[in-house]
């Protein structure tokens, strides 16, 4: 057996325990889609902190969260919840929209 093959189980375990998505220091921000609107429409978040947006879709149809200034978009299927890593954002205002219901699904992320 090659020497590296004996290390595989250890490497796999380290990958599972310390795997790439460290969440302990992340700030989780919750956003709900209901009646083709985002609730809340204004999200005030800490700037320069790793942010993870948790989006819950309570509608019967899909919606796409789109924040072009942060280069983030994500389809959220009906009755589901999804995580979207925003990363560390600079102070400022970042408008977002629901691509499928642009007239009603709007909001802004305000990083302070």
C-alpha positions as CSV (number, residue, x, y, z in Angstrom):
1,X,0.0,0.0,0.0
2,X,1.5,3.5,-0.9
3,X,2.3,5.7,2.1
4,X,-0.2,8.4,1.2
5,X,-3.1,5.8,1.2
6,X,-2.7,5.2,4.9
7,X,-3.2,9.0,5.5
8,X,-6.4,9.2,3.5
9,X,-8.8,8.4,6.4
10,X,-7.1,11.0,8.6
11,X,-7.3,13.6,5.8
12,X,-11.0,12.8,5.2
13,X,-11.7,13.2,8.9
14,X,-9.9,16.6,9.1
15,X,-11.9,17.7,6.0
16,X,-15.2,16.8,7.7
17,X,-14.4,18.4,11.1
18,X,-12.6,21.5,9.8
19,X,-14.1,21.7,6.4
20,X,-14.0,24.9,4.3
21,X,-17.2,26.6,5.5
22,X,-16.3,28.0,8.9
23,X,-19.5,29.4,10.4
24,X,-18.7,30.2,14.0
25,X,-17.9,33.9,13.4
26,X,-20.4,34.5,10.6
27,X,-23.2,37.0,11.2
28,X,-26.5,35.4,10.0
29,X,-29.1,37.8,8.6
30,X,-32.6,36.5,8.0
31,X,-34.8,37.5,5.1
32,X,-38.3,36.2,4.3
33,X,-40.2,36.2,1.0
34,X,-43.9,36.5,1.5
35,X,-46.6,37.8,-0.9
36,X,-43.9,38.5,-3.4
37,X,-42.2,40.9,-1.0
38,X,-39.0,40.8,1.0
39,X,-39.4,41.1,4.8
40,X,-37.8,43.2,6.1
41,X,-37.2,45.5,3.1
42,X,-34.3,47.2,4.8
43,X,-31.5,45.0,6.4
44,X,-29.0,46.9,8.6
45,X,-25.9,44.8,8.9
46,X,-22.4,45.2,10.4
47,X,-19.8,46.3,7.7
48,X,-16.6,44.3,7.2
49,X,-18.1,41.2,9.0
50,X,-18.6,37.9,7.2
51,X,-22.3,37.9,6.4
52,X,-24.5,34.9,5.5
53,X,-28.0,35.7,4.3
54,X,-30.6,33.1,5.2
55,X,-33.6,33.5,2.8
56,X,-36.9,31.7,3.5
57,X,-39.5,31.6,0.7
58,X,-43.0,31.4,2.1
59,X,-44.7,31.9,-1.3
60,X,-46.1,29.2,-3.6
61,X,-43.8,30.3,-6.4
62,X,-40.0,30.6,-6.8
63,X,-38.2,33.9,-6.4
64,X,-34.7,35.0,-7.3
65,X,-32.8,37.2,-4.9
66,X,-30.5,39.5,-7.0
67,X,-28.1,42.0,-5.6
68,X,-26.1,43.1,-8.6
69,X,-23.9,45.6,-6.6
70,X,-22.7,42.6,-4.5
71,X,-22.7,40.2,-7.5
72,X,-24.9,37.8,-5.7
73,X,-28.0,36.0,-6.9
74,X,-29.9,32.9,-5.8
75,X,-33.1,31.2,-6.7
76,X,-35.2,30.3,-3.7
77,X,-37.8,27.6,-4.3
78,X,-41.2,27.7,-2.7
79,X,-41.4,26.6,0.9
80,X,-37.6,26.4,1.2
81,X,-34.8,28.2,2.9
82,X,-31.3,28.8,1.5
83,X,-28.0,30.3,2.6
84,X,-26.2,32.9,0.6
85,X,-22.7,34.0,1.6
86,X,-22.3,37.7,1.2
87,X,-18.8,37.9,2.6
88,X,-17.3,41.0,4.2
89,X,-18.9,44.1,2.7
90,X,-17.8,47.7,2.9
91,X,-20.0,50.3,4.5
92,X,-22.8,51.5,2.1
93,X,-26.2,50.7,0.6
94,X,-26.7,47.7,-1.6
95,X,-30.2,47.5,-3.3
96,X,-31.6,44.0,-4.1
97,X,-34.6,42.8,-6.0
98,X,-36.7,39.7,-6.6
99,X,-36.1,39.0,-10.3
100,X,-39.5,37.3,-10.8
101,X,-41.5,40.1,-9.1
102,X,-39.5,43.3,-9.6
103,X,-42.4,45.6,-8.9
104,X,-43.0,44.4,-5.4
105,X,-39.9,42.4,-4.2
106,X,-37.4,45.1,-3.5
107,X,-35.1,46.0,-0.6
108,X,-31.7,47.3,0.5
109,X,-28.8,46.1,2.6
110,X,-27.3,48.9,4.6
111,X,-23.8,48.1,6.0
112,X,-22.6,50.3,8.8
